[in-house]
């Protein structure tokens, strides 16, 4: 059972299941809501399969007399012979032998109840005719044509299993005026239990339903609004006999395809290839070192404050990859970088990583790490000791120009505000404002890294020209533009094994 409100992706998921299993199981897709052309535009491969199903549908149509023509009166024997001839026609059209066959006992019972008026009668299709005391006058036709096609297709593929998708069971129920549970039970007993057929139903409902108890698996598709952004989830409510390690997945319908987001796992390799500079965006912007961030957020404008806000559950390796990425790009272009790390750092590892990414020359010429421990300054040429008493003094523009020497502009100042609040005791935004203003007036860039608990966060949000928030959703790292407003993007860190992990951004739409 695939259930959910309109637009949550039920049809997309059902059709992708068909596509994934195409080489394993013959399939039949019964659509009662979406037109064929709309489906073919989204899933071009479905057109060839539809041609095969249309042969059977044409055979069924042959059996149905036009309702505008006079009805006929036939003896039971003549009716039986006509039905046998029609069955033979279907077998010829489908090029199948007479055996093996599927069980139709429940279908025949249901059709008998429809003829007798015990069920149905309110839908668009069904029995048409007249019953008098002496004889039965009828328009000879198939009472439940879509179900008959499903049975014939399952029978034609025996002994192989067939995958049947009913999209949706609610619409089929409305068409015939038969309760959805009755249709499901009919197909369950005949096709699933006796013929090994696999059936997927889509339900136009959400939350708990009575039909949940009839299925072996229940998948809930959810879509919600979060501050004007679309959040999509797939929840596995039931999967009989199968262990469910992860019961909830965030997903996207990008390009009309459903893709789930796996929990983020980042590992910075011990050996990395040299960073390849990313072309700066057009205009007065410089690159973040990541093509996708530049594409979706326009890079970093010169003379701006950029805020990267991190949820407390975002892994520190994600933060470090983003820091290393933007610093590597600035340094590879000969630009100056001043860094006050977000968290305690082993500088021997930083030295090794940066030498692999940009080479030794930029480290001595254009790269400076600010550190309150004066002893560290003697170990590495890129470390500059600061007093740690007043941030406005430690970040003086004149001192930065002296440290960076002949480095090209614009400079990058990347400041970890959580670490600074530990060093300078409390909200340090006012102490850093002079540095931010001086950098902006000179056309340089300041990237502020802050957690959701940072005391300086409200002031940084107000002053930032670009504000990107990184969140943890069920283990998946997502980014959302606050300034400018953007949808959620999943950070996909899959890439070359010998490169610095640089995420590809996948929009959640």
WOPESUL-V755465 format. One record per backbone hydrogen bond with DSSP energy under -1.0 kcal/mol. NH is the residue of the N-H (numbers start at 1). CO is the residue of the C=O. If there is no record, write none. Layout:
nh: (NH:NH)
co: (CO:CO)
This chain:
nh: (2:3:4:4:8:13:14:15:16:17:18:19:20:21:22:24:25:28:30:32:39:40:41:42:43:46:47:50:51:52:53:54:57:58:59:60:61:62:65:69:72:79:80:81:82:83:84:85:86:87:88:89:90:91:92:93:94:96:108:109:110:111:112:113:114:115:116:117:118:119:120:124:125:130:132:137:138:139:148:149:150:151:152:153:154:155:156:157:160:163:164:165:166:167:169:172:173:174:175:176:177:178:183:184:185:186:187:188:189:190:191:192:193:195:197:198:200:202:203:212:214:218:219:220:221:222:224:226:231:233:234:235:236:237:237:238:240:242:249:251:252:256:257:259:261:264:273:275:286:294:295:296:297:298:300:302:303:306:307:308:309:310:311:314:319:320:321:322:323:324:325:326:327:328:329:330:331:332:334:335:336:337:338:339:340:350:351:352:353:354:355:356:357:358:364:365:366:368:369:370:371:376:379:380:383:384:386:394:395:396:400:401:402:403:404:405:407:408:412:413:414:415:416:417:420:421:422:423:424:426:432:433:436:437:438:439:440:441:442:443:444:445:446:447:448:449:450:452:454:457:460:461:462:463:464:465:466:467:468:469:470:471:473:476:478:479:480:482:483:486:489:490:491:492:499:504:506:508)
co: (201:219:203:205:5:9:10:11:12:13:14:15:16:17:19:21:21:163:165:167:35:36:37:38:39:43:44:46:47:48:49:50:53:54:55:56:57:58:140:66:138:75:76:77:78:79:80:81:82:83:84:85:86:87:88:89:90:91:104:105:106:107:108:109:110:111:112:114:113:113:177:175:175:137:135:130:72:128:144:145:146:147:148:149:150:151:152:153:157:26:198:28:200:30:202:168:169:170:171:172:173:173:179:180:181:182:183:184:185:186:187:187:188:191:191:162:164:166:2:209:211:238:1:235:3:233:231:229:224:222:249:220:247:218:235:218:216:239:234:232:259:253:254:252:250:475:498:357:300:290:291:292:293:294:286:284:444:446:466:448:468:450:470:311:315:316:317:318:319:320:321:322:323:324:325:326:327:328:331:330:408:366:412:368:414:346:347:348:349:350:351:352:353:354:360:361:362:337:382:339:384:373:376:376:380:369:371:390:391:393:396:397:398:399:400:401:404:334:336:445:338:447:340:449:416:417:418:419:420:421:428:429:432:433:434:435:436:437:438:440:439:411:304:413:306:415:308:310:451:454:456:457:458:459:460:305:305:483:307:480:309:478:476:473:471:489:469:467:467:481:479:506:477:504:496:492:490:488)
